[in-house]
Amino acid sequence: MKAVLPKSGSESSAVPGKHLVLINPPALKGRTNERTLSGGIGVSRRLKPLEKEGTQLLPIDFLYLAAVAERAGAKVTLIDLLLDRRQGAAAERHCTHRVGRSDGSTWIGVRLSMPSLLQDLSFADRIKALLPGCTVFLFGSVIMNTFDHWARQTSADFVLFGEPEAFIDKALAAEDPASVPGVIDPRRYQPLVGDELYDRRKNEERQACWVQVGELHDLPRPAWHLLDMQRYAGSGSIEEVGVFVQASRGCPIGCTMCPYMLLEGKPWRKNDIERVVGELAWLNQTFGIHRVRFRDPNFGFNRKYARALAEALIARGVKLSATVETSLEILDEETLRLMHKAGITTITTGVETNDEACMESIGQRIKVNAKLRERVNFCHSISFDLYGTYCLGAPEETWETVEKTWRFANELDIESGFTVMTPFPSTPLYWRALEEGLLEKVMRFSDWNSYTSTMRTYALTATDLDMARWWARMETILPHRRKRLQPGLGPLARFLIRHLPHFAWRQLCRAYVWFRKRVPGPVVAAPSVAVSTDGGASLRVVSPRG
């Protein structure tokens, strides 16, 4: 049970004269930096040849944090080093120039993400060294389940242990910020060490102190006005900027590998419908923005709420082209029709797998896939754009189950994306993988990016899983794209030429699978009885690779 502040900011003390600077740290070179995904932990993959990383808006927690601080009377400055494309000394000079005075009235927050965590921590240390008079603090959802592993290494003054918008106003106003629930002084903190780092009970006791916003409608509207929207538009118009909006937090489904369930909790917390509609209408009227991605872990989990929100959007005349992430099988036809009419026309749904044992391993039932097929067919009939996500690497995964899954993806006939099972620290899957010898007891922050295998299955090695992801990707993307070609020899010829590297890579993947089926790697025996997930050896922290 997470610690909850029922009314964030409603009883805050005024903090005139305080300057809050929030920094999105430098990018990982050669990789994407999608820091808003996976519950704010972030995901990252290698950039493709000639690919340039696109411009993304700041994660929503920046804007809520800024809005709460402004409501309390603080001046707020946002620095987005991903947008500025600055690295190293240039990034540091840029920040010191934007911060200005280095004194106690200035608080500097550096947001942490999982794939770039060690780089982010190093950057924060440099900012503290360059601006010693300022109060430097760290925030981000990744803190909940990693803090003990680096608590003694940071030079930051404070770490915000929770949803920072729940208590930043109180921290700014406090004589001793560490007296505010959720604010931790690393110099006074006693982290878990050695075997304690693998004691599930002790970890969960500490994570229970993670502070959450009690009522989302008590938060002010995110501080959109602090963003230079034209810069995020690139060479296009502001109207085409895509933004993130939250209607709810938390997901009661509780998949064993899901970071949302851990970071936002199982209880479903809704925002007030009129506040959500009002925010979208304001974005329409102020910027002309209509492209929205709802950052809800499971939009429409409460169908009554989803219908009421759609009806309110329609009644208000809000222009919308929105994407949601949801368990498609839980939505009925009436709700889907209303959502589509309201402008929610793109759905991303987690299919995950089409194997019964793998599905049970993540806490789900294979029977939902039959219902999912029905919902996909209905969504096609009313012109939804659908995107299915699949996750390969449950302990029971084999080459046969991988093939079963990608064949099901082709049957659904929707665009598909494949990631590998990522045992995010402190998820149920993490504890199980450690206990069953499927995961090394090494902190691999940079590799917990959803695209790099860090655990194996009983039958497949981590390298096998990396190849399995590519195999599944190639076996689905090529038929999906070919099926959507315009008729004629010209489009077909252009398709074949453009995708020659894909066909070659698919053949290589097929050859690898053929070989490994005949010459398998080392096997890990599946446990015959239920196992405990407490205890273990000490942990090493390793630097990012690549």
Order of alpha helices (4+ residues) and beta strands (2+ residues): beta-beta-alpha-beta-alpha-alpha-beta-alpha-beta-alpha-beta-alpha-beta-alpha-beta-alpha-beta-beta-alpha-beta-alpha-beta-alpha-beta-alpha-beta-alpha-alpha-beta-alpha-beta-alpha-beta-alpha-alpha-alpha-beta
